[in-house]
């Protein structure tokens, strides 16, 4: 649209050519005259927009277009114009906070809808209430009052004394250091200062005009100045000097000069002496409201973030959880030798001694790494060299039995129906992190963040499939019973995380890699989400309330490596070092 308007009114003043001439011929005379008046004005606004304030830009658009006169002529014109001035105040405040960005200001007003709905109409009580109103000249724009007082006209304008000036046309003036050690303004800076002082003086007089024309019947101008030493008129002097010279001799203007020694005789008697203080009411102390103290700040949660493993750790021993997770104390020792946490600390105890010397935690970590590298669509068993490299990188001795053990688990999973099901999913992601918040009772409004990582997240047509690999040595144990005993909390967390993510149906499947053809699966729907959340809140209730009691059944497998075992725990070594719980 703007391109078409520019063709109608070329910037160089030349005649219209081509499409512009044809378009002008097709327009009614009235419309063409309006366009010819609008385009130069709008072109100047576009040119000056980057160099003037947002408030000034709006003011120019309103006044130069005659919009202010059109608004004031409408019913309730005063209120309508007050809303325009309110928009200018918003622009000034926005520019002070965010900078001079017209596009950002327009978006700001549009998004927040401040002008119409949320902010409502600009207040006009100053025109209706029988009271003295104090306001800036900017806020008084568009308003009128029977009596207006413009004060402080004896104050000099403040000149910009910066050492660098850059004008709108690109001129640069700087202050230079002289050889003698002082500083002097360059000729260009002197010229810029003179020009800007003239422009500031014009702006000062424009603002004064706005203030003076707010009065309907009576205008009072006041300001302190030295009438005996009147210097030559200059820019940015006290407004009272030129106001007095311009108005003192005009009809209808009364000039009243008050000198410091005449102040007591000029003021009304009631104002020339201090007012008699009112007597204090009887029982004033009893009537005073008590001082209000600051509201108590809710105590911070000892732990603001919790994972499945954290919940399991708390279930086993609240005191050890507190020492390790909240206080972050390092692990302890039993006797002279460090004790590696046994199976009871990190998961279910194996039924018999492991035939492989590879530690159980490391064995699980390595198999997870190998499966993370697998392409589910075209699975391959990693070469022995890759497995040996991983074992050696973790500082363990490479043994053929360990390499064969890890490779066989990968091979069994690659041949399983579960792997084929994952490969056929619409989208598959591995090692996918998740997080969601709980707001348990007693947390003082604070939330508890539950986070973790799922091994496999596969989106299917009927819902989402979550797979968790388990490297436990099963022996004679049933996978379903083991899952219910050891991994129920984890299953609850995984299901709730998927439901919170917006899935209507989630299947949580545990794949024990010794028998991947027999996965243990549980299905949950959106209707079960409240119950899952309730159960999870119950599990975390002790953490939220700050209850960190030692376990009632301490024993070596549970207490090994605990930072509180040597001296802090209430249980003695006869219990914490016992082979079995009492």
Backbone torsions as a table, in degrees:
resi	resn	phi	psi	omega
1	UNK	NA	-43.7	-179.0
2	UNK	-65.0	-37.3	178.3
3	UNK	-60.8	-39.7	179.5
4	UNK	-67.0	-39.9	178.9
5	UNK	-65.4	-38.3	179.2
6	UNK	-66.2	-32.9	176.9
7	UNK	-67.6	-31.2	178.1
8	UNK	-71.5	-36.1	-178.4
9	UNK	-127.7	84.8	-177.3
10	UNK	-61.4	146.7	-177.3
11	UNK	-70.5	-29.5	-177.0
12	UNK	-82.1	-1.3	178.4
13	UNK	81.0	-1.4	179.3
14	UNK	-72.3	165.2	-179.0
15	UNK	-69.0	163.1	-179.8
16	UNK	-75.1	145.2	178.7
17	UNK	-134.1	156.8	172.1
18	UNK	58.0	-131.0	-176.9
19	UNK	-59.5	-31.8	179.9
20	UNK	-63.4	-43.2	179.7
21	UNK	-66.0	-40.3	179.1
22	UNK	-65.5	-40.0	179.7
23	UNK	-67.0	-40.3	180.0
24	UNK	-63.7	-37.8	-180.0
25	UNK	-67.0	-27.5	-177.8
26	UNK	-83.9	-12.3	-176.8
27	UNK	-87.8	144.9	172.0
28	UNK	-62.4	153.9	-177.1
29	UNK	-58.5	-40.7	-178.6
30	UNK	-62.5	-43.4	179.9
31	UNK	-65.8	-39.6	-179.2
32	UNK	-64.6	-40.5	178.6
33	UNK	-63.5	-40.4	178.8
34	UNK	-64.8	-41.3	179.0
35	UNK	-64.5	-40.9	179.4
36	UNK	-65.2	-27.2	176.2
37	UNK	-81.7	-34.0	-175.4
38	UNK	-76.7	-44.5	-170.6
39	UNK	-60.4	-48.6	178.9
40	UNK	-60.6	-38.5	179.4
41	UNK	-65.0	-45.1	-178.9
42	UNK	-68.9	-35.7	178.3
43	UNK	-63.0	-40.8	177.9
44	UNK	-65.9	-37.8	177.8
45	UNK	-64.2	-42.4	178.0
46	UNK	-62.9	-39.9	-179.2
47	UNK	-67.4	-39.3	-174.4
48	UNK	-88.5	-11.0	-174.1
49	UNK	-53.3	-42.8	-179.1
50	UNK	-70.0	-13.5	-171.6
51	UNK	-109.8	-6.0	179.5
52	UNK	-119.5	159.4	-178.8
53	UNK	-68.1	157.8	178.8
54	UNK	-62.7	-39.1	178.8
55	UNK	-63.0	-45.8	179.8
56	UNK	-64.9	-36.1	179.5
57	UNK	-62.7	-43.9	177.9
58	UNK	-66.0	-41.8	-179.7
59	UNK	-61.3	-42.8	178.5
60	UNK	-64.6	-41.5	179.6
61	UNK	-62.6	-37.4	-177.7
62	UNK	-73.8	-45.5	-173.8
63	UNK	-79.3	-42.5	-176.6
64	UNK	-69.5	-27.5	179.7
65	UNK	-85.9	-10.6	-175.8
66	UNK	80.7	10.8	-178.7
67	UNK	-63.7	-35.3	-179.0
68	UNK	-62.7	-41.6	179.4
69	UNK	-67.6	-38.0	179.3
70	UNK	-66.3	-39.2	-179.9
71	UNK	-67.5	-43.9	-177.7
72	UNK	-66.1	-22.9	178.8
73	UNK	-80.6	-11.0	-179.8
74	UNK	-81.2	163.3	172.5
75	UNK	-58.9	139.7	-176.1
76	UNK	55.2	39.6	-177.2
77	UNK	-62.2	-34.2	178.8
78	UNK	-61.0	-43.2	179.1
79	UNK	-67.5	-39.8	179.4
80	UNK	-63.0	-42.4	-179.4
81	UNK	-69.5	-31.6	176.1
82	UNK	-62.9	-35.2	177.0
83	UNK	-66.5	-35.7	176.2
84	UNK	-64.1	-44.1	178.7
85	UNK	-65.7	-31.5	176.5
86	UNK	-64.9	-39.5	176.2
87	UNK	-61.1	-36.9	178.0
88	UNK	-66.7	-39.3	176.2
89	UNK	-63.3	-41.8	177.4
90	UNK	-59.7	-40.5	179.5
91	UNK	-63.8	-41.7	179.3
92	UNK	-63.3	-43.8	179.8
93	UNK	-67.9	-38.6	178.8
94	UNK	-64.1	-43.3	-178.8
95	UNK	-64.5	-35.7	178.8
96	UNK	-65.2	-31.9	-177.7
97	UNK	-91.2	-41.4	-169.6
98	UNK	-113.3	-9.6	-177.5
99	UNK	96.3	173.8	-175.1
100	UNK	-86.1	88.1	-178.4
101	UNK	-134.4	98.1	-175.4
102	UNK	-63.2	-42.5	-179.4
103	UNK	-62.5	-42.3	179.3
104	UNK	-65.2	-36.4	179.0
105	UNK	-67.2	-41.1	178.2
106	UNK	-62.0	-44.0	177.8
107	UNK	-63.5	-39.0	179.8
108	UNK	-60.0	-45.6	-179.9
109	UNK	-68.6	-41.0	-177.4
110	UNK	-67.4	-42.8	-175.7
111	UNK	-69.1	-44.6	-175.9
112	UNK	-86.2	-13.5	177.5
113	UNK	55.2	42.3	-173.6
114	UNK	-70.9	-29.1	-171.2
115	UNK	-72.4	-41.9	-170.1
116	UNK	-103.0	-55.8	-167.4
117	UNK	-91.0	-56.9	-171.3
118	UNK	-73.7	-42.8	-175.5
119	UNK	-82.8	-27.7	-177.9
120	UNK	75.6	-168.2	-177.4
121	UNK	-77.3	151.1	175.9
122	UNK	-66.6	142.7	-176.9
123	UNK	-70.8	140.1	176.8
124	UNK	-125.4	23.8	-177.2
125	UNK	-64.7	-18.0	-179.8
126	UNK	-65.9	-22.3	178.5
127	UNK	-88.2	-14.5	-173.5
128	UNK	-113.5	-28.8	-173.4
129	UNK	-86.0	136.0	178.0
130	UNK	-81.0	82.2	-176.9
131	UNK	-157.6	162.4	174.6
132	UNK	-84.5	125.1	-177.9
133	UNK	-108.4	131.3	175.6
134	UNK	-106.8	125.3	180.0
135	UNK	-157.3	159.5	175.8
136	UNK	-74.3	165.0	178.1
137	UNK	-62.6	-38.4	179.8
138	UNK	-60.5	-42.1	-177.5
139	UNK	-73.4	-20.9	-179.2
140	UNK	-85.4	-7.6	-178.9
141	UNK	-58.3	134.5	178.5
142	UNK	86.1	-5.6	-179.2
143	UNK	-109.9	155.9	176.3
144	UNK	-136.1	150.2	-177.4
145	UNK	-140.4	150.6	177.6
146	UNK	-58.8	-43.6	-178.9
147	UNK	-126.2	132.2	179.2
148	UNK	-129.4	133.2	174.6
149	UNK	-112.9	123.4	175.9
150	UNK	-108.7	111.7	-172.4
151	UNK	-106.7	173.0	173.2
152	UNK	65.0	33.9	179.5
153	UNK	-80.3	0.7	175.9
154	UNK	-94.2	6.6	-178.1
155	UNK	-90.2	130.1	179.7
156	UNK	-71.9	152.1	174.2
157	UNK	-71.7	150.3	-178.7
158	UNK	-97.1	122.0	-178.0
159	UNK	-91.3	143.4	176.5
160	UNK	-73.9	118.7	-177.1
161	UNK	-108.7	26.0	-178.6
162	UNK	-68.4	155.1	-176.9
163	UNK	-81.5	-7.8	-179.4
164	UNK	-134.8	128.8	177.3
165	UNK	-126.9	136.3	174.3
166	UNK	-129.1	123.0	-176.5
167	UNK	-89.6	172.9	-178.3
168	UNK	-66.0	-28.8	179.9
169	UNK	-87.4	6.1	176.3
170	UNK	95.2	0.7	178.0
171	UNK	-69.8	144.3	-177.2
172	UNK	-124.6	129.6	174.2
173	UNK	-124.9	137.2	-177.5
174	UNK	-132.7	159.6	173.4
175	UNK	-97.2	129.1	-173.1
176	UNK	-106.0	150.6	173.5
177	UNK	-86.4	128.7	-178.7
178	UNK	-87.6	165.0	-179.8
179	UNK	-64.9	-32.5	-179.0
180	UNK	-73.9	-5.3	177.6
181	UNK	105.2	-10.5	178.3
182	UNK	-89.1	-163.8	179.1
183	UNK	-134.5	147.9	179.5
184	UNK	-144.0	148.0	179.3
185	UNK	-78.4	138.5	174.3
186	UNK	-68.6	160.4	-180.0
187	UNK	-59.0	-37.1	179.0
188	UNK	-66.0	-39.6	179.0
189	UNK	-65.6	-38.4	177.9
190	UNK	-61.4	-44.6	179.3
191	UNK	-64.2	-41.7	179.2
192	UNK	-62.9	-42.2	-179.9
193	UNK	-61.7	-44.0	179.9
194	UNK	-61.9	-44.7	-178.6
195	UNK	-65.1	-42.5	-179.4
196	UNK	-69.7	-32.0	175.6
197	UNK	-64.4	-39.7	177.5
198	UNK	-64.3	-42.3	179.6
199	UNK	-65.6	-40.5	178.2
200	UNK	-64.9	-37.2	178.3
201	UNK	-64.5	-40.6	177.5
202	UNK	-62.9	-41.1	178.2
203	UNK	-65.5	-38.8	178.3
204	UNK	-61.1	-41.6	-178.9
205	UNK	-72.5	-32.8	177.0
206	UNK	-64.9	-43.3	178.9
207	UNK	-64.4	-40.3	177.6
208	UNK	-61.1	-41.0	179.0
209	UNK	-60.2	-42.6	178.2
210	UNK	-60.8	-43.8	-178.7
211	UNK	-65.3	-43.4	-175.6
212	UNK	-68.7	-32.8	-177.5
213	UNK	-82.3	5.4	173.6
214	UNK	-77.2	-17.5	-175.6
215	UNK	-81.9	133.5	177.3
216	UNK	-92.1	-37.8	-174.8
217	UNK	-123.3	-42.8	-171.7
218	UNK	-139.5	129.8	-179.8
219	UNK	-120.0	126.7	179.0
220	UNK	-115.8	123.8	178.5
221	UNK	-114.3	131.1	-178.6
222	UNK	-139.6	148.7	178.0
223	UNK	178.7	151.0	-178.6
224	UNK	-96.4	131.4	177.5
225	UNK	-152.0	163.4	-179.0
226	UNK	-92.5	105.2	-176.8
227	UNK	-78.9	-17.3	-178.3
228	UNK	-86.7	-22.1	-179.1
229	UNK	-123.8	75.4	-178.4
230	UNK	-90.1	109.5	178.7
231	UNK	-76.5	177.3	175.1
232	UNK	-62.7	143.4	179.6
233	UNK	-60.8	136.0	179.2
234	UNK	-146.8	164.7	-179.5
235	UNK	-68.3	149.5	175.5
236	UNK	63.1	23.3	171.8
237	UNK	-79.9	178.7	179.2
238	UNK	-61.4	134.0	178.6
239	UNK	-58.4	-28.1	-177.0
240	UNK	-61.3	-27.4	-179.0
241	UNK	-64.1	-53.0	-177.9
242	UNK	-80.0	-23.6	175.6
243	UNK	-67.0	-44.0	-179.9
244	UNK	-63.5	-44.0	-178.5
245	UNK	-65.7	-32.9	-175.8
246	UNK	-82.6	-29.1	-170.4
247	UNK	-114.3	-17.3	-169.2
248	UNK	-60.5	-36.8	-174.9
249	UNK	-94.9	5.3	-175.9
250	UNK	-84.6	147.7	178.1
251	UNK	-61.8	145.6	177.9
252	UNK	83.1	1.8	179.7
253	UNK	-111.8	126.7	177.2
254	UNK	-108.2	126.2	-179.3
255	UNK	-104.0	124.2	179.4
256	UNK	-126.0	114.2	-179.8
257	UNK	-98.3	130.2	-179.1
258	UNK	-121.9	119.5	178.0
259	UNK	-94.7	159.0	-177.6
260	UNK	-55.7	-37.7	-177.7
261	UNK	-77.5	-8.1	-180.0
262	UNK	-103.5	2.3	-172.7
263	UNK	-62.3	-43.6	-175.9
264	UNK	-66.0	-34.4	-179.2
265	UNK	-81.8	-22.0	-178.9
266	UNK	-81.7	-39.3	-178.3
267	UNK	-69.0	150.1	172.6
268	UNK	-58.6	150.6	-176.3
269	UNK	-56.8	-36.3	-178.1
270	UNK	-66.3	-25.7	-178.3
271	UNK	-95.5	-11.5	-176.1
272	UNK	-88.3	-8.5	176.8
273	UNK	-128.6	152.4	-177.6
274	UNK	-61.6	142.3	178.3
275	UNK	-70.4	143.7	177.8
276	UNK	-71.8	125.5	-178.7
277	UNK	-64.7	143.5	178.1
278	UNK	-72.8	145.2	178.1
279	UNK	-66.2	145.2	179.7
280	UNK	-70.2	136.8	178.5
281	UNK	-66.1	151.6	180.0
282	UNK	-66.4	137.2	178.0
283	UNK	67.1	33.8	-177.1
284	UNK	-61.0	-39.7	-178.9
285	UNK	-60.5	-36.5	-178.3
286	UNK	-71.7	-24.8	-177.6
287	UNK	-85.9	-17.8	-178.4
288	UNK	-69.0	138.3	179.2
289	UNK	-69.9	141.1	178.4
290	UNK	-64.3	149.2	178.5
291	UNK	-63.2	135.5	-179.4
292	UNK	-93.5	122.7	176.9
293	UNK	-80.7	161.9	178.0
294	UNK	-66.0	139.2	178.8
295	UNK	-62.7	145.2	-178.6
296	UNK	-64.4	134.2	178.1
297	UNK	-81.5	127.7	178.3
298	UNK	-56.9	139.5	179.7
299	UNK	-62.8	140.0	179.0
300	UNK	-67.6	147.0	176.6
301	UNK	-66.1	135.2	177.8
302	UNK	-55.9	-35.9	178.5
303	UNK	-132.2	120.1	-178.2
304	UNK	-93.5	-11.5	-178.0
305	UNK	-136.1	137.8	-172.9
306	UNK	-142.8	136.6	177.2
307	UNK	-111.4	174.9	176.2
308	UNK	-58.4	-45.0	-179.3
309	UNK	-64.3	-33.0	176.1
310	UNK	-65.4	-41.4	176.9
311	UNK	-62.5	-41.8	178.2
312	UNK	-64.9	-39.7	178.5
313	UNK	-63.4	-40.1	179.0
314	UNK	-66.2	-38.5	178.8
315	UNK	-61.3	-38.2	-178.4
316	UNK	-71.8	-45.4	-179.9
317	UNK	-159.1	111.3	-179.2
318	UNK	-64.7	-34.4	-177.3
319	UNK	-70.1	-43.1	177.9
320	UNK	-64.4	-38.7	176.8
321	UNK	-57.9	-44.6	-178.2
322	UNK	-64.4	-43.7	-178.5
323	UNK	-65.8	-39.8	-174.9
324	UNK	-86.4	-40.6	-173.1
325	UNK	-91.4	-39.4	-178.2
326	UNK	-88.3	-49.7	-178.8
327	UNK	-87.3	-16.4	178.6
328	UNK	56.7	43.2	176.5
329	UNK	-77.9	145.0	178.4
330	UNK	-70.4	159.3	-178.6
331	UNK	-64.6	151.8	-178.5
332	UNK	-96.5	-171.6	-178.9
333	UNK	-129.8	157.9	174.0
334	UNK	-113.3	115.4	-177.1
335	UNK	67.4	-137.5	-179.1
336	UNK	-93.5	-16.5	-173.6
337	UNK	-108.2	135.6	173.8
338	UNK	-61.3	142.3	179.9
339	UNK	-110.7	123.0	176.1
340	UNK	-72.4	131.8	179.6
341	UNK	-52.6	131.0	-178.1
342	UNK	-78.7	178.5	-178.3
343	UNK	-59.6	-28.0	-179.0
344	UNK	-69.3	-16.7	-179.8
345	UNK	-87.6	-36.6	-174.0
346	UNK	-108.3	-7.6	-178.5
347	UNK	171.5	-172.9	-179.1
348	UNK	-66.4	145.4	180.0
349	UNK	-73.8	138.7	177.1
350	UNK	-68.7	152.2	-177.1
351	UNK	-72.5	-22.6	-178.1
352	UNK	-148.4	168.5	-179.1
353	UNK	-62.9	136.0	-177.6
354	UNK	-65.3	133.7	178.2
355	UNK	-73.3	-14.4	-179.6
356	UNK	-106.8	136.3	178.0
357	UNK	-75.2	-6.1	179.3
358	UNK	-66.2	125.0	-178.9
359	UNK	-55.6	145.6	-174.9
360	UNK	-61.4	-41.4	-179.7
361	UNK	-65.0	-41.4	179.2
362	UNK	-68.5	-38.9	177.9
363	UNK	-58.6	-44.0	178.0
364	UNK	-65.4	-39.7	-179.9
365	UNK	-65.2	-40.7	-177.8
366	UNK	-68.1	-40.8	-179.5
367	UNK	-67.2	-33.1	175.3
368	UNK	-65.1	-41.1	177.8
369	UNK	-61.6	-43.6	-178.7
370	UNK	-66.0	-40.8	179.9
371	UNK	-72.6	-28.7	177.3
372	UNK	-65.9	-29.4	179.7
373	UNK	-82.2	-6.5	-174.5
374	UNK	-75.6	139.4	169.1
375	UNK	-90.6	111.1	-173.7
376	UNK	-63.9	-29.5	-179.6
377	UNK	-73.7	-36.8	179.7
378	UNK	-131.2	76.4	-174.4
379	UNK	-74.0	143.8	175.3
380	UNK	-136.5	151.4	176.6
381	UNK	-84.6	130.9	-178.0
382	UNK	-64.8	147.5	177.2
383	UNK	-67.6	156.3	-178.0
384	UNK	-59.6	-33.6	-179.2
385	UNK	-61.8	-36.6	179.6
386	UNK	-66.7	-42.4	179.3
387	UNK	-66.0	-43.0	178.0
388	UNK	-60.9	-38.4	178.9
389	UNK	-61.9	-42.9	179.9
390	UNK	-65.8	-42.7	-180.0
391	UNK	-63.1	-45.7	-178.9
392	UNK	-64.2	-35.5	-179.5
393	UNK	-65.6	-21.5	178.5
394	UNK	-96.6	11.6	173.1
395	UNK	78.2	16.7	179.2
396	UNK	-103.8	153.9	177.3
397	UNK	-70.8	135.5	-179.3
398	UNK	-83.2	120.2	179.6
399	UNK	-122.7	137.8	179.4
400	UNK	-55.0	-35.4	-179.5
401	UNK	-63.1	-39.9	179.1
402	UNK	-67.1	-41.5	180.0
403	UNK	-62.9	-44.9	179.5
404	UNK	-64.9	-38.0	179.8
405	UNK	-61.2	-48.9	-178.9
406	UNK	-66.9	-42.3	-179.8
407	UNK	-64.6	-37.9	-179.1
408	UNK	-67.6	-35.9	177.5
409	UNK	-65.4	-42.2	177.4
410	UNK	-63.1	-41.2	-178.5
411	UNK	-64.6	-41.6	-180.0
412	UNK	-65.5	-40.5	179.3
413	UNK	-67.2	-39.1	-180.0
414	UNK	-60.8	-30.1	-178.7
415	UNK	-90.9	0.5	-172.7
416	UNK	-84.6	154.5	174.0
417	UNK	-62.0	-30.6	-179.5
418	UNK	-63.5	-40.1	178.2
419	UNK	-63.0	-41.5	179.8
420	UNK	-65.9	-35.7	177.6
421	UNK	-65.1	-42.5	178.2
422	UNK	-62.0	-41.8	-178.1
423	UNK	-62.6	-28.8	-177.5
424	UNK	-88.4	-0.6	-178.7
425	UNK	-70.1	157.3	-179.5
426	UNK	-68.1	-35.9	179.2
427	UNK	-149.3	134.1	-177.8
428	UNK	-128.5	130.8	174.3
429	UNK	-130.7	140.2	179.4
430	UNK	-111.8	153.6	-179.0
431	UNK	49.6	52.6	-176.3
432	UNK	-90.9	117.8	177.9
433	UNK	-76.7	154.6	176.8
434	UNK	-144.7	163.7	176.3
435	UNK	-161.4	142.1	172.6
436	UNK	-152.1	163.3	-174.2
437	UNK	-112.6	150.5	173.2
438	UNK	-120.3	147.8	176.4
439	UNK	-121.5	78.4	-176.4
440	UNK	-72.9	154.4	175.2
441	UNK	-63.7	144.5	178.9
442	UNK	85.7	4.8	-179.6
443	UNK	-94.4	5.4	178.2
444	UNK	65.1	31.0	-179.2
445	UNK	84.7	-5.6	179.7
446	UNK	-84.7	154.2	-178.7
447	UNK	-107.2	156.6	178.2
448	UNK	-112.2	122.9	-177.9
449	UNK	-87.1	124.6	176.1
450	UNK	-105.1	124.3	-178.3
451	UNK	-136.4	168.5	-179.7
452	UNK	174.0	-169.6	-179.3
453	UNK	-140.5	135.1	175.6
454	UNK	-101.9	145.1	-179.1
455	UNK	-67.5	-46.9	-179.6
456	UNK	-138.0	132.3	176.4
457	UNK	-125.2	108.9	-175.5
458	UNK	-119.8	124.4	178.9
459	UNK	-91.2	122.1	179.5
460	UNK	-115.7	174.5	-178.6
461	UNK	-62.6	-37.0	-174.8
462	UNK	-96.6	1.6	179.7
463	UNK	156.2	-153.2	-179.3
464	UNK	-120.8	141.3	178.7
465	UNK	-111.0	125.3	176.0
466	UNK	-112.9	125.0	-178.9
467	UNK	-116.4	133.2	175.5
468	UNK	-121.6	123.5	179.3
469	UNK	-79.6	140.4	175.9
470	UNK	-128.9	128.1	-179.9
471	UNK	-102.6	14.5	179.9
472	UNK	-56.2	144.3	172.2
473	UNK	-84.8	115.3	-171.6
474	UNK	-78.9	-39.6	-173.8
475	UNK	61.7	-122.2	179.9
476	UNK	-98.7	4.7	-174.9
477	UNK	-79.0	148.9	179.1
478	UNK	-84.6	129.1	-178.5
479	UNK	-58.5	-37.5	-178.2
480	UNK	-66.0	-42.2	178.9
481	UNK	-67.6	-39.5	178.9
482	UNK	-62.8	-39.8	178.3
483	UNK	-63.1	-44.6	-179.6
484	UNK	-64.5	-34.9	-177.3
485	UNK	-79.2	-42.0	-168.7
486	UNK	-106.4	-23.8	-169.9
487	UNK	-126.5	19.9	-178.9
488	UNK	-64.5	-41.3	179.7
489	UNK	-64.1	-41.9	178.9
490	UNK	-62.7	-41.8	179.2
491	UNK	-62.3	-40.8	178.7
492	UNK	-62.2	-44.1	-178.9
493	UNK	-64.8	-45.3	-179.8
494	UNK	-60.8	-44.5	-178.4
495	UNK	-63.4	-45.3	-178.2
496	UNK	-67.4	-35.4	178.1
497	UNK	-62.1	-44.0	-179.4
498	UNK	-68.3	-40.3	178.7
499	UNK	-67.0	-37.9	177.2
500	UNK	-65.3	-26.3	-179.9
501	UNK	-78.5	-2.9	175.2
502	UNK	104.3	5.2	178.7
503	UNK	-82.1	139.9	-179.4
504	UNK	-81.4	-26.4	-177.2
505	UNK	-141.4	133.5	-179.8
506	UNK	-135.2	135.2	175.4
507	UNK	-114.9	120.4	177.8
508	UNK	-101.5	119.0	-174.5
509	UNK	-121.7	130.3	175.1
510	UNK	-102.5	124.7	-178.8
511	UNK	-109.6	102.0	174.9
512	UNK	-79.6	116.6	-168.3
513	UNK	-70.6	-10.5	172.4
514	UNK	-75.5	-23.7	176.2
515	UNK	-145.7	68.2	-176.1
516	UNK	-64.9	-15.1	178.4
517	UNK	-76.6	-4.9	178.5
518	UNK	-122.9	64.7	-179.9
519	UNK	-68.5	153.4	178.0
520	UNK	-105.7	112.8	-173.3
521	UNK	-117.4	147.1	174.2
522	UNK	-137.2	138.0	-176.9
523	UNK	-113.2	137.6	-179.8
524	UNK	-132.3	148.3	177.5
525	UNK	-122.4	174.5	-176.8
526	UNK	-62.2	-29.5	-179.7
527	UNK	-65.2	-21.7	-178.5
528	UNK	-90.8	-5.6	-176.6
529	UNK	-58.2	-45.7	179.8
530	UNK	-59.7	-40.4	179.9
531	UNK	-67.7	-40.5	177.0
532	UNK	-61.4	-41.4	179.7
533	UNK	-66.0	-40.7	178.5
534	UNK	-60.5	-44.4	-179.5
535	UNK	-65.0	-38.1	-179.9
536	UNK	-68.8	-38.5	176.8
537	UNK	-62.8	-38.5	177.3
538	UNK	-62.7	-41.6	179.1
539	UNK	-64.5	-33.3	-178.0
540	UNK	-92.5	1.6	-175.0
541	UNK	-60.0	-39.9	-179.5
542	UNK	-65.0	-38.4	178.1
543	UNK	-64.6	-43.6	-178.4
544	UNK	-65.4	-41.9	-177.6
545	UNK	-79.3	-9.5	179.6
546	UNK	79.8	27.9	178.1
547	UNK	-94.4	108.3	-176.2
548	UNK	-126.3	73.2	-177.8
549	UNK	-89.6	145.9	174.7
550	UNK	-63.6	155.9	-180.0
551	UNK	-62.1	148.0	175.9
552	UNK	-79.3	-10.2	-176.9
553	UNK	-130.8	66.9	179.5
554	UNK	-70.5	147.3	174.2
555	UNK	-164.4	172.2	-171.1
556	UNK	-60.0	-44.4	-177.2
557	UNK	-63.0	-31.2	179.8
558	UNK	-84.2	-38.8	-170.9
559	UNK	-93.7	-10.4	-178.8
560	UNK	-60.1	128.8	178.6
561	UNK	82.3	-1.2	179.9
562	UNK	-70.3	132.8	179.7
563	UNK	-66.0	-17.7	-179.9
564	UNK	-94.1	-9.0	-174.0
565	UNK	-62.2	-42.8	-175.4
566	UNK	-64.3	-38.7	-172.7
567	UNK	-147.4	-20.4	-172.4
568	UNK	-88.7	-31.0	-174.1
569	UNK	-69.9	147.1	178.2
570	UNK	-73.0	-18.3	176.5
571	UNK	-84.3	140.8	178.3
572	UNK	-82.4	170.4	-178.4
573	UNK	-63.2	-22.7	179.1
574	UNK	-65.6	-22.3	176.4
575	UNK	-99.2	-43.6	-175.9
576	UNK	-71.4	-21.4	179.6
577	UNK	-104.2	5.4	179.9
578	UNK	-70.8	145.6	-178.5
579	UNK	-66.5	-34.4	-179.5
580	UNK	-130.2	151.5	176.7
581	UNK	-66.2	144.9	-178.4
582	UNK	-75.2	NA	NA
